Amino acid sequence: TRYNNFGPRLGLAYSPGGGGKLFGGPGHTSIRAGYGVFFTAFEGATNFNEIGDAPFGFFWVGTNPQFATPWLDRTDTGLQGMTGQKFPVAFPPLNVGPNNPDNNVNWSLLTPIGSSPGFYYKNRLPYAENYELSVQRQLGPKDLLTLSYVGNQAHRLLVTQESNPGNPALCLSLSQPSDVLLKSPTCGPNGENNTYTAANGQVIQGTRLPIFGPNFQSNGWFITSGQSSYNSLQLNYRHTSGRLQILTGYTYSKSLDNSSGYGEQVNPFDPRQSIALSAFDSTHNFVVSYNYELPIDKIAANRLTRGWALSGITRFATGLPVTLIETDDNSLLGTQFTGPIPLGIDVPDYSGGSVHINDPRKARTYFDIAGFSPEPLGQLGNARRRFFHGPGINNWDMALLKDTKLTENTNLEFRAEFFNVFNHAQFGVIDGNVNSPTFGQVKTALAPRIAQLSLKLNF
């Protein structure tokens, strides 16, 4: 990291020495707190998405086919004959810029350049602030209870943002036949890159904002405008006795961000407008794991009755949020083709109120889709990308075990394992695309009950 990226860490641990029921006496209660700032590096996979940019790579959209003469390579054509294949890949020269262009490139064969992502030159390293406060209390020789508040705030996260968005007002002014000359197309969704002739004779080369000019179409920035927050209340209980071990955890939490990964674009005018539930947000998460050595050997202690145990993991959790999208470019912003990120920022309109959730076992759609509609032309929809959750989790994994000691150095292990033992339907992805004929329907499900038997000899 940079020399001035200051990342302090602070930790505190305190054990009250007082007696009484609250603290239980010396050594029975501990209070811990911590805070830290953590910087991180940029992901290599993200950075390398841009190495194919024109003209030295082969990942962009242009008006000329790049493999018209595939039998020719750059050793034959150089950078002027761009219709051959792109191997061997040429290294860009040094000290090239707007005031010192590379004149060896025939740019007319490349422009207008689209779907060619770039790394924003003013990016700064992402960092997170993590903080925690916990109280741990020993309830007896076999029980331990921990109550914690855990949270973090992340800043300058690397996300994708359209660098050359469309101008909806300009497009709407060219959307009617009376707005343009006879042979000119009218402007509408996905028309940001077209050339129009206005009724007054003015030629308009696309409706994108005049940031880079007509030589560029939709291109994404990899830019550090992302942010996130996570806050949670966590409860942990552990019980250990001679034959029974139980570990229980419950988390009540909320996670917000304006992008849950660089596959989700942020609003190019105000990234804060994209803040919604994180794709991995789960309000309630209860997990209990257990292992119980069956007391069969108390009936008759022999090789057949010893070593039996029942173990398992049970989980009840809120489902992941439903991601709402719109793919028709009604916003007229043209954010669908920024490069390897095909998902734009368009979202549907929502009429408001609580979302009516249906039982996916009985209804055609998981939620009432009547409250959603495509966004008005020239406007972004008012729905958040994610603001309600999908179907929850009710899952039981259990195992029956038998450990038989044959000799001093040899034992035989038998395991009967059952995943989703009660065969509960665990629904997965919900179609959140308002333009899809399956909008609101369940698209996937987790695995049904799976049983497996194993026998292992250790020697």
Secondary structure as UniProt FT lines:
FT   TURN            3..4
FT   STRAND          9..14
FT   HELIX           20..23
FT   TURN            26..27
FT   STRAND          29..39
FT   HELIX           44..47
FT   HELIX           48..50
FT   TURN            51..52
FT   TURN            54..56
FT   TURN            66..67
FT   TURN            70..71
FT   HELIX           74..77
FT   TURN            78..80
FT   TURN            82..83
FT   TURN            98..99
FT   TURN            103..104
FT   HELIX           107..109
FT   STRAND          113..114
FT   STRAND          118..119
FT   TURN            121..122
FT   STRAND          127..138
FT   STRAND          143..162
FT   HELIX           168..172
FT   TURN            173..174
FT   HELIX           177..179
FT   TURN            182..183
FT   TURN            189..190
FT   TURN            192..193
FT   STRAND          195..198
FT   TURN            199..200
FT   STRAND          203..205
FT   TURN            210..211
FT   TURN            214..215
FT   STRAND          220..240
FT   STRAND          244..257
FT   TURN            262..263
FT   STRAND          265..266
FT   HELIX           271..274
FT   STRAND          276..277
FT   TURN            279..280
FT   STRAND          284..293
FT   HELIX           295..298
FT   TURN            303..307
FT   STRAND          308..317
FT   TURN            330..331
FT   STRAND          349..350
FT   TURN            360..362
FT   HELIX           369..371
FT   STRAND          372..373
FT   TURN            377..378
FT   STRAND          393..407
FT   TURN            408..409
FT   STRAND          410..419
FT   TURN            421..422
FT   TURN            434..435
FT   TURN            437..440
FT   STRAND          450..458
//
